[in-house]
Amino acid sequence: MSISTFLIIAYQLLIFFGLPLVLGGIVRKVRARTQGRKGPKILQVYYEIRKYLQKEPIDNPNSGVFAEISPIIALYASIMIWSIVIFEWAPFILIPFFLALYRFCFVSFAMESGTSFGGLGSGREILLSVMAEPTIILMILVAQSHIELSLTPVSALIGVLFLLLSFVAILAELAKPPFDDPRTHLELTMVHEAMILEASGRTMGFFELASQIKLAGLLSFLIKLALEHSKLFPVGEFGNMTREILVLPGALVLAIVLGFWEADSVRRKWSWVPEFMGLCFLAILILGTLVKLS
């Protein structure tokens, strides 16, 4: 094993274990600063997860055994997504399958508890998945084509528009504004939070850790999508090393952008979601075709 390969593996391991613990905290911190507040510490997410994992969960009397194992399965699905993005040990097309498994665990936990808010949040989560996952699959198909964009102004514009629409699809998958508003904790407007209102202790800790890993995985995937389809890096080992090194700062910059976005945007009406995501899918399909032709 060469020194460069060893350094890349060590760098990937550092990202794999460290980035999910700070990325959510960066989003919270930037959002608070933008709103004129001090905000929590960067590692506050890690402290909260550690606190949850040290406590016994209080299970709903109407829940069964799946309510106990669904947080672990959700965590497993998020780790698989994260490992595919970082180490690329499998094709990216497997990511939607693990996203579906992740969502199935959250929805099943909410429905098994038998609460009205759980059913309300589950319905909204399924609506977002139906709208977002086809677009994400299309993004991955373009990513797996390994087509590089030239440095012409037209190709650069196509690439930027494609990445912006891909970012919108990831916002829908993460239930961020304008699809959901994590700043509010009103049950009638919740999506993700409504499904885990009955979670506590280790169950809540596993769910929260899975959510943070999923956030890191999807943001890093978008960065890799941008880096692998440009001709800014030379062909060979040096170019591959440069792309891997830029994943970490790219994900941090994207988390900062997401923090500003959460602070300044609002949630839209649910009747607006299908039309907007349908247009987003069609636009990505057209732009992906233009990428292949450019």
C-alpha positions as CSV (number, residue, x, y, z in Angstrom):
1,M,0.0,0.0,0.0
2,S,1.4,3.4,-1.0
3,I,1.6,6.3,1.3
4,S,-1.0,8.3,-0.7
5,T,-3.5,5.4,-0.5
6,F,-2.9,5.1,3.2
7,L,-3.5,8.8,3.7
8,I,-6.7,8.8,1.7
9,I,-8.0,5.8,3.7
10,A,-7.2,7.6,7.0
11,Y,-8.8,10.8,5.7
12,Q,-11.9,8.9,4.7
13,L,-12.1,7.2,8.1
14,L,-11.8,10.6,9.8
15,I,-14.7,11.9,7.7
16,F,-16.8,8.8,8.2
17,F,-16.6,9.0,12.0
18,G,-16.4,12.7,12.6
19,L,-18.5,14.5,10.1
20,P,-21.9,13.3,11.1
21,L,-21.3,14.5,14.7
22,V,-20.6,18.1,13.7
23,L,-22.6,18.7,10.5
24,G,-26.0,19.0,12.2
25,G,-24.4,21.3,14.8
26,I,-23.0,23.6,12.1
27,V,-26.4,23.9,10.5
28,R,-28.0,24.8,13.9
29,K,-25.2,27.3,14.7
30,V,-25.4,29.1,11.4
31,R,-29.2,29.2,11.6
32,A,-29.1,30.7,15.1
33,R,-26.4,33.3,14.2
34,T,-28.4,34.3,11.1
35,Q,-31.4,34.9,13.3
36,G,-29.4,37.0,15.8
37,R,-29.0,34.3,18.5
38,K,-26.0,32.7,20.0
39,G,-27.2,29.2,19.3
40,P,-26.0,25.8,20.7
41,K,-22.5,24.4,20.6
42,I,-21.3,22.7,17.4
43,L,-21.1,19.4,19.3
44,Q,-24.5,19.8,21.0
45,V,-25.9,17.1,18.7
46,Y,-23.3,14.7,19.9
47,Y,-24.1,15.6,23.6
48,E,-27.8,15.0,23.0
49,I,-27.3,11.7,21.3
50,R,-25.0,10.5,24.1
51,K,-27.6,11.6,26.7
52,Y,-30.3,9.7,24.9
53,L,-28.3,6.5,24.6
54,Q,-27.7,6.4,28.4
55,K,-31.4,6.3,29.1
56,E,-33.9,3.5,29.0
57,P,-36.8,4.0,26.5
58,I,-40.4,4.3,27.6
59,D,-42.4,2.2,25.1
60,N,-45.9,2.8,24.1
61,P,-48.2,0.1,25.5
62,N,-49.7,-0.3,22.0
63,S,-46.4,-0.9,20.3
64,G,-44.8,-4.3,19.6
65,V,-41.4,-5.7,19.0
66,F,-40.8,-3.8,15.8
67,A,-40.9,-0.5,17.7
68,E,-37.8,-1.7,19.5
69,I,-35.8,-2.9,16.5
70,S,-36.8,-0.2,14.0
71,P,-34.4,2.4,15.4
72,I,-31.5,0.0,15.0
73,I,-32.5,-0.9,11.5
74,A,-32.8,2.8,10.6
75,L,-29.3,3.4,12.0
76,Y,-28.0,0.5,9.9
77,A,-29.6,1.9,6.8
78,S,-28.1,5.3,7.3
79,I,-24.6,3.8,8.0
80,M,-24.9,1.9,4.7
81,I,-25.8,5.1,2.8
82,W,-22.9,6.9,4.5
83,S,-20.4,4.2,3.8
84,I,-21.4,3.9,0.1
85,V,-20.9,7.7,-0.3
86,I,-17.5,7.8,1.4
87,F,-15.9,4.5,0.5
88,E,-17.8,3.8,-2.8
89,W,-17.8,0.1,-2.1
90,A,-21.0,-0.3,-4.0
91,P,-22.9,1.6,-6.8
92,F,-24.7,4.7,-5.8
93,I,-27.9,3.2,-7.2
94,L,-28.2,1.2,-3.9
95,I,-28.7,4.5,-2.0
96,P,-32.4,4.7,-2.8
97,F,-33.0,1.2,-1.5
98,F,-31.4,2.1,1.9
99,L,-33.3,5.4,1.9
100,A,-36.5,3.3,1.5
101,L,-35.5,1.0,4.4
102,Y,-34.7,4.1,6.5
103,R,-38.1,5.6,5.8
104,F,-39.9,2.3,6.4
105,C,-38.5,2.1,9.9
106,F,-39.6,5.7,10.8
107,V,-43.0,5.2,9.3
108,S,-43.6,1.8,10.9
109,F,-42.5,3.1,14.3
110,A,-45.0,6.0,14.0
111,M,-47.8,3.8,12.8
112,E,-47.2,1.0,15.4
113,S,-47.5,3.5,18.2
114,G,-51.1,4.2,17.1
115,T,-51.0,8.0,17.7
116,S,-52.8,10.5,15.5
117,F,-49.7,12.7,15.1
118,G,-47.7,9.6,14.0
119,G,-50.1,8.9,11.3
120,L,-50.2,12.5,10.2
121,G,-46.4,12.7,10.0
122,S,-46.2,9.3,8.2
123,G,-48.6,10.4,5.5
124,R,-46.5,13.6,4.8
125,E,-43.3,11.6,4.9
126,I,-44.6,9.1,2.3
127,L,-45.7,12.0,0.1
128,L,-42.2,13.5,0.2
129,S,-40.6,10.2,-0.6
130,V,-42.9,9.6,-3.6
131,M,-41.9,13.0,-4.9
132,A,-38.2,13.0,-4.0
133,E,-36.9,9.5,-4.6
134,P,-37.5,9.3,-8.4
135,T,-35.6,12.5,-8.7
136,I,-32.7,11.1,-6.6
137,I,-32.7,8.0,-8.7
138,L,-32.3,10.1,-11.8
139,M,-29.5,12.1,-10.1
140,I,-27.7,8.8,-9.4
141,L,-28.1,7.5,-12.9
142,V,-26.5,10.7,-14.2
143,A,-23.7,10.3,-11.6
144,Q,-23.0,6.7,-12.6
145,S,-22.7,7.7,-16.3
146,H,-19.2,9.2,-15.5
147,I,-19.7,12.0,-18.0
148,E,-17.5,15.1,-17.4
149,L,-18.7,18.6,-18.3
150,S,-16.4,20.8,-20.3
151,L,-15.4,24.2,-19.2
152,T,-17.5,26.1,-21.7
153,P,-20.1,28.7,-20.3
154,V,-23.0,26.6,-21.5
155,S,-21.8,23.4,-19.9
156,A,-21.0,25.2,-16.7
157,L,-24.5,26.7,-16.6
158,I,-26.1,23.3,-17.2
159,G,-24.0,21.8,-14.4
160,V,-24.9,24.5,-11.9
161,L,-28.6,24.3,-12.7
162,F,-28.4,20.5,-12.4
163,L,-26.7,20.7,-9.0
164,L,-29.3,23.3,-7.7
165,L,-32.2,21.1,-8.7
166,S,-30.4,18.2,-7.1
167,F,-30.1,20.2,-3.9
168,V,-33.8,20.8,-4.0
169,A,-34.4,17.1,-4.2
170,I,-32.1,16.5,-1.2
171,L,-34.0,19.2,0.8
172,A,-37.2,17.2,0.1
173,E,-35.6,14.0,1.2
174,L,-34.3,15.6,4.4
175,A,-37.7,17.4,5.1
176,K,-36.1,20.8,5.1
177,P,-37.7,24.1,4.0
178,P,-39.7,24.7,1.9
179,F,-41.0,21.2,2.4
180,D,-40.8,21.2,6.3
181,D,-39.8,23.7,8.9
182,P,-37.4,22.3,11.6
183,R,-37.6,25.6,13.5
184,T,-41.2,25.0,14.6
185,H,-42.4,22.2,16.9
186,L,-46.1,22.4,16.2
187,E,-47.5,19.0,15.8
188,L,-49.8,20.1,13.0
189,T,-46.9,21.2,10.8
190,M,-44.4,18.5,11.6
191,V,-43.1,15.8,9.3
192,H,-40.0,14.1,10.7
193,E,-40.7,15.1,14.3
194,A,-44.3,13.9,14.4
195,M,-43.2,10.4,13.6
196,I,-40.9,10.1,16.6
197,L,-43.0,12.0,19.3
198,E,-43.3,8.6,21.1
199,A,-39.6,7.9,21.0
200,S,-37.4,8.3,24.1
201,G,-34.2,7.1,25.6
202,R,-32.0,4.9,23.4
203,T,-34.8,4.8,20.8
204,M,-34.6,8.5,20.3
205,G,-30.8,8.4,20.4
206,F,-30.7,5.8,17.5
207,F,-33.2,7.8,15.5
208,E,-31.3,11.1,16.0
209,L,-28.0,9.5,15.1
210,A,-29.5,7.9,12.0
211,S,-30.8,11.3,10.9
212,Q,-27.5,13.0,11.4
213,I,-25.7,10.3,9.4
214,K,-28.3,10.6,6.6
215,L,-27.8,14.4,6.5
216,A,-24.0,13.9,6.2
217,G,-24.4,11.2,3.5
218,L,-26.7,13.2,1.2
219,L,-24.8,16.4,1.5
220,S,-21.5,14.6,0.8
221,F,-23.1,12.8,-2.1
222,L,-24.1,16.1,-3.7
223,I,-20.5,17.3,-3.3
224,K,-19.1,14.1,-4.9
225,L,-21.7,14.5,-7.7
226,A,-20.3,18.0,-8.4
227,L,-16.6,17.0,-8.2
228,E,-16.7,13.9,-10.3
229,H,-18.4,15.6,-13.3
230,S,-15.9,18.5,-13.8
231,K,-12.6,18.7,-15.6
232,L,-11.0,20.9,-12.9
233,F,-8.8,18.0,-11.8
234,P,-6.1,16.1,-13.7
235,V,-6.6,12.5,-14.6
236,G,-4.8,10.0,-12.4
237,E,-4.1,9.5,-8.7
238,F,-3.4,13.1,-7.9
239,G,-6.8,14.1,-9.3
240,N,-8.6,11.4,-7.3
241,M,-6.8,12.5,-4.1
242,T,-7.8,16.1,-4.7
243,R,-11.5,15.2,-5.2
244,E,-11.5,13.1,-2.0
245,I,-9.8,15.9,0.0
246,L,-12.4,18.4,-1.2
247,V,-15.3,16.3,0.1
248,L,-14.9,17.5,3.7
249,P,-14.7,21.3,3.0
250,G,-17.4,21.0,0.4
251,A,-19.8,19.3,2.9
252,L,-19.0,21.9,5.5
253,V,-19.7,24.8,3.1
254,L,-23.0,23.1,2.0
255,A,-24.0,22.8,5.7
256,I,-23.4,26.5,6.2
257,V,-25.5,27.2,3.1
258,L,-28.2,24.9,4.5
259,G,-28.1,26.8,7.8
260,F,-28.7,30.2,6.0
261,W,-31.4,28.5,4.0
262,E,-33.3,27.3,7.0
263,A,-33.1,30.7,8.7
264,D,-34.4,32.7,5.7
265,S,-37.0,30.3,4.1
266,V,-40.4,29.2,5.1
267,R,-42.5,26.1,4.5
268,R,-45.0,26.1,1.6
269,K,-48.4,24.6,1.4
270,W,-48.6,20.8,0.9
271,S,-50.6,21.2,-2.3
272,W,-47.6,23.0,-3.7
273,V,-45.2,20.0,-3.2
274,P,-46.3,17.6,-6.0
275,E,-46.3,20.2,-8.7
276,F,-43.0,21.6,-7.7
277,M,-41.3,18.2,-7.4
278,G,-42.8,17.1,-10.7
279,L,-41.3,20.2,-12.4
280,C,-38.0,19.5,-10.6
281,F,-37.9,15.9,-11.9
282,L,-38.7,17.1,-15.5
283,A,-36.0,19.8,-15.3
284,I,-33.4,17.3,-14.0
285,L,-34.3,14.9,-16.8
286,I,-33.9,17.6,-19.4
287,L,-30.6,18.8,-17.9
288,G,-29.3,15.3,-17.6
289,T,-30.0,14.8,-21.3
290,L,-28.2,18.0,-22.1
291,V,-25.2,16.8,-20.0
292,K,-25.0,13.7,-22.1
293,L,-25.1,15.7,-25.3
294,S,-22.6,18.3,-24.2
